[in-house]
């Protein structure tokens, strides 16, 4: 019994030591005070917004989406070394073929908006996942609304 307890303490001590080493290793000039690396995917998500949402069976960028894409365009201009992928997504309703096509139209709409705001088209790729990558589970309007999106990811 004592050996098991001592073994558990040893594991905890080892993990604590590893944790201390990791914290020291991540301190650098490239890390923002909040711990987010400027120009990273986390920076995009936390400080800019990585997704825009669409109405049912639509691929037109809504007013709220334009505001997010404006921030993304400014961010991409600031971090000219970053390329992005825009993934179009749909809710679970509709056929696979319909949703793949709709997801592509959504991704293209977001890309076209960014290009119109001055981001080089060569920095943006698009893909459609149709209904294959839901971000919200459920078969109700709240989940469906979250799944009708275009998500921008740093590449």
N, C-alpha and C positions, 0 to 999 in steps of 0.2 A: 504494500500500500504506500509506504514512504517513498519507494522508488518511483511510483507513478506520479506522486505529487512533485517530487524533485524534477522529474522529466518534464512535467507541465510547466514548472517555473523556468526551467532551462529554455524551453521553446519560447515562452513569453519574453524572456530576457534577450534571446537572439533576435526575435522580431523587433523589439524595441531598439536594439542596436542598429539593425538594418534601417529602420525608420529614421533614426538620427542621421545616419550617413547620407540617405537619400535627400533629406532636407538641406543639408549643407551643399550637396552637389547641384541643386537646382537654383541656387542663388547666383544670379549673373546680371549683367547690365541689360541683357535682352528681355528679361522678365519684367513685366509691368508691376507696379506696386500691388495690384490686386491679384497677382499670380497668373495673369493671362498674358501670353506671348503676343505682342502686337503683330498683326498680319496672319494670325493662325485661324484655324476653323473655329476654335473657342471664342476668339475675338469677334469673328463675324457673327456667331450665334448670339453672344451676350450683348454686344455693343451696337450691332447693326440690325440683326434679324436675318434669318436664313430662308424664310419661306413666305410665300404669298398664297392667298386662298382664292378660290373661284366659285362662282355660282354653279348650280346643277346644270350639266350639259353645256357649259360655257367655257370659253378660253380667253375671253376679254379680261384684261387686267383691271381690277376694281380700284377705286380711289385709295383705299387703305394699302393695297398692293403697290400702287405707284409710289407712295411715300416710302415703303420698305425698299423698293427697287432704286429710288433716288439715293437712299443711304448706301445701298450696295454699290451703286455706280461711283459715288464719292470715295468709298472705301477701296474699291478696285483701282481708282486713279491714284490713291495714296500708296497702295501696295502693288506697284506695277509689275513686280516679279510673280505675282500670283495669277494662276489660271483657275478657272472654275468650271464645274459641271452643273447644269441645271436639269433636275430630274422632274418630269411631269408625272403626276399621280392622280388617281381617280378613286371614287368610292366603289363599293362592291357591286353596285347595280350595273346592269348592262353586260353585253357580251365581251369576251376577251378582246376580240378584234376592235370593237368600238372603243373600248377603254384604252387600248394601246394607241389608237389614232388620236383620241381626245387628249391623252397625256402628252403626246408629242406636240399637239397644238398648244397646250399650256406651257410646256418647256420653251417652245419657239417664241411664244408671246413674251415671256419673261426675258429671254435672250434678246429679242428684237428691241425691247424697251431699253435694256442696258446698252445696246449698241447705239440706239438713238441718243442716249445720254453721253456718248463719247467713249465707251469702252470698246476696244478693238475686238471685232468678231472672232479673230484668231485665238483669243484668250478664253473663249466660251465654247464648251461642247454641250450638247443636249442628249438626253435619253428619256425614254418613256418606260415606266414600269406598269402602266395601266393600273389595275387593281391589286397587283401582286405584293405591294409593300405598304400596307396600311400603317399609319402612325397611331391611330385610335381604333381599338377593338369595339365592336358593337354593331348592331343593325338598327340604328336609330339616327335621327337627323343630326344630333350632336356629333356622333362619330363620323358620319358621312361628311359633314362640313369640314372637319379636320383633315379628312383624307383627300379632299379635292384641293390639291396644292401643287406648287412648284417649289422645290427645295434646292437651294444653291449650296454647293460644297466646294471647298478649296481642293485643288488637285496639285 
